[in-house]
Amino acid sequence: MTISIAHLGPSGTYSEQAAVAYANILHQQTKQEPILCPYPSIAKTLKAIATHQVDLAVVPVENSIEGSVAVTLDMLWQLDILRINLALVLPIAHTLLSHADSLANIETVYSHPQALAQCQGWLEQFLPRVELIPTNSTTEALQKLGEGSNAGAVASPRAAQLYNIPILASSINDYAENCTRFWVLALSESTIGSHTSLAFSTRANIPGALVQPLQVFAKRGINLSRIESRPSKRSLGDYLFFIDLEGNTTSPSVQAAIAELAMHTEILKIFGSYNVLSLTKN
């Protein structure tokens, strides 16, 4: 049986790079050749697995410079049936691609909003008067780069090779240690791993509404590696809270914490336990 993996496309995106790395891992484990399935947005990537079009999905969830990918968190909460099976940490090295003769000729730069933000300082220093235009993915931006065009795109070195577009500048992200964390999502539950992710809403916006849930973990010595709030979209000032903790759902202390947490929350969703794998630059 062939395994299909959805990711943000088209070919050349960092999401595809993470998906390729995971496909290679699956190939080594199963001896099968997974099929990569590109989708035009993160939302459509997640809907594809939720509607059984594919078996797995690889989506970005957090960047070390720009923080969380809001659409991934929001869709994970809304779709409700997706479970995290693995986290992949991919080093990110942005380049500026263009057919223009020099930086002085660049008039417009296209890319995904996260990529533009990760290169904001470089763009302000070297291309201060250039118009920045967001696209659905770093690779989609390359469609704007015709021969003789004065447009540029922030994308990966791999994309430059795939589409045969010259690199005008390399390593343009503002911080050298730039990396993005991706989640491998499935419809099946994972209980083995070093981390567990969950999210909850509180019953009311009152003093202590968040403190009580957090104390559930603190008093058991469970470390929280990330906590993030997202608007619930029900009313202004009403939030959901996403938490990553160190431990898995087979641990008695984590099980006890989750059981008590349910007493202090309105809705509680457990997205699964998983390991974190660091990838290397291609």
N, C-alpha and C positions, 0 to 999 in steps of 0.2 A: 504493500500500500504506500503510495507516494504522499509525502508530507508537504503541504502548501503553506508558505509563510508570507503574510501581507506586510507591506512596509510603505513608507512615503516615497513616491517616485517623482519623476522617472529615474532611469539609471544614472548613477553618479552622485546621489544624495548621501549624506552621512548615515541616514537611516538604512539605506541599502547596504552601505559598508558594514554596519553592525549586523544586518540580516545575513549577509554573506558569511561573516565570521561565525554566526550561530549555525548557519546551514552546514558549514564545514565541521562543526562540532557534532551535529546530528549525523552527518555522513560517517564520521569515525565511529560513532556509537551504534548506528543501525545498519551501516553499509548501503543505505538508500541515498538517492540523490534528491534532496528537497527542491521544490519548485518555488521560485521567488515570484510574488505577485505584487507589482507596484500599484499604488492608488494615489489619486491627485491631492489628497489632504489627509491629515492625521485623523480627522473625524470619520472619513470614509474608510480609512484603514481599520479603525476600531469597529465600525458597523459591519465590515466584511466578516470579521470573526464572530461577532455577536449573532449574525444571521446565517452562520454555518457555510459561508462561501469559501472560507479557508480554515485551516487547522490551527494556525498560530499567527501572532502578530508581533512585530518588533516596533516599538514606538518610543520616542524620546520623552523623558519625564523631568529631567533636571540638567541644567548647565552650570558649570562651576563659576561662570561670570554673570550670567543673566538670571539664574535661578530657575524656578519651576516652569514647566510647559503647561500653561493653564488648561488648554483644551484636553490634554491627556487626563488630568485629574478630574475635570468636569465630566468627561465622557465615561470614565471608569465608574464614577458615582451614579450617573444616569443609567447606564446600560445594565449595571447590577450583577451580571452573570459572569463577567470576566475575572480571571484569577492570574496572579503573577507567579510565573514558574522560575524566572531567573532575572538577574540584573546584569547588564553589560556596561562596562565603563570604557568609553572610546576616546582616546586623545583626539583633539580637534586642531587642525592647522589650516587656517583659511588662506586663500590666494585670491588675487585680483586677476580675472581673465578678461581679455579684450583683443580685438583685431586692430585697435588704434595704435598709432606709431609710438606714442609716449603718454605718460600720465597727464601732461599738459593739454592733451587733446580730449581727455575724458570729460563728457558733459553730463552723463547720467550713470548711476550705478544701481543695479537690480540685485535683490537677493531676498531670502527668507528674513522676516523681521528679527529673529534671534541672531542670525549671522551678521546683519547690519549692526545690531547693538553690540555684539562682541568685538566689532572692529571700529566702534564709534570714534575712539581717540585717534586711531591711524587715519581714518577718513577725514576727520576735522583738521588734522595736521597737513596731510598731503593733497587732499581734494576738498578744500573748505567751501568751495562754491558749487560743488556738484550736487545735482538733485538725486536724492535717495528714494527709490521706489520699491516697496515690498512685493514679494511674490509668494506663491504657496510653498515653494521649495527652492533650495539653492540651485538645483538643476533646471527647474522651470525658467529661472532667470537667463539661462544660456540661450533660450529661444529669441531673446532680444538682441543677440550679438551677431548681426549680419556682417558680411564682408564690407569693409569700408565704413563701418559704423563707428561712431565715437562713444558708444555705450560700453560699460564694463559690468562685470558680475562678480560677486563674492561667492566662491565655490571651492570645492576640494581639488587638490592636485590630481586625484583620480579622475575627476570630471574633465579636467583639461586634457588628459590622455584619451579618455573615451570619445570626446567630441572634437579633438584636434584643434583646440583653441589656445593661442599663446598665453603664457603667464607673464603679466607685466610686473607683478610684485608678489613675493612669497612671505609666509608667516606674518600676516598683517593683523592677526588678532591681538588685542591690547595686552593680554597676559599669556606668557609662554606656556604655562601649565593649564591651558584650556582643555576641558574634557566634558563630555556629555554622558549622562547615565540613561540607558535605555532599559525598558522592561520587555521581557518576553512574556506575552499574554496567551492564555489558553482558556478553554472552557472547563478544564479539569482542575481540581484542587491540588495544591502542593503543600505538604506539611513538613518537608525536610529542608533545612537551610539555616543560615546564620542570622537572617533578618525576617521580620514580619511587618507587613503594611496593613493599616486599617484606617477607617474614617468614621466620624460620628457627628451627629448634630446634638445640640443641647436642648433641654426642654424649655428654657427661657433665658433671656439675656439679663441675668441678675448677678450680683457679686458672688464670686466663688463658682460660677457655672463651669469655668474651665479649670480652676485650681483643683477641684475635687477629682475630675478624671485624671489629671496629671499625677496627683498624689497616689493614685492606685499603683502606678509604676514605681514612683520614687520610694515608697516604703518597702517595696520588694527588691530594690536594688537593680531594677531593669532600666538599662540606659536607652534613652530616646535619641536616635541619630538624626532625626528630622521631624519638625512639626511645622505645618503650613495651614493657613486659613484660606478658604475660598468662599465667596458669596453664595448663599444657599439659593439665590434667585427668587426667594419668596418675598422678602421685604428688605429694605435698607437696614443695615446693621445686624442682619441675621446671617450667621456663618456656619460653614462646615469645617471640620478640622481633620487634616490628614496627618497621620503619624507613622514613622518607621521606627521600629524598636529592634534591639539586638536580642535575638532569641527566636524560637519557633513554637508553633502551637501545640507541639507534643510535650513541651516543658510544663511541669506542674505549676511553677510560679507564673508562667505566662497564661496558662489556663485559668488560674485563680484571679489574675489581674483582669483578664477579659470578662470573666463572670461578674466581678465587682464593677467593672467599667459599665457594663450593661445597665446597672442600677442607677447610674448617674447620667445616662444619655437618653435621647429621644429615639434616634435611629443609630444602630451600630452595624458597620459592614467590615468583614474581615476579607482581605484580598489575597491572603495566602502567605506562606513562608517560602523563602528562596535563598539561594546563595548569590554572592556578588563576584563576578568574574571580570578582571581587568584585561582589556585587549591591548594589542600593540599597534603602533602606526604602520600602515602599509608603505 
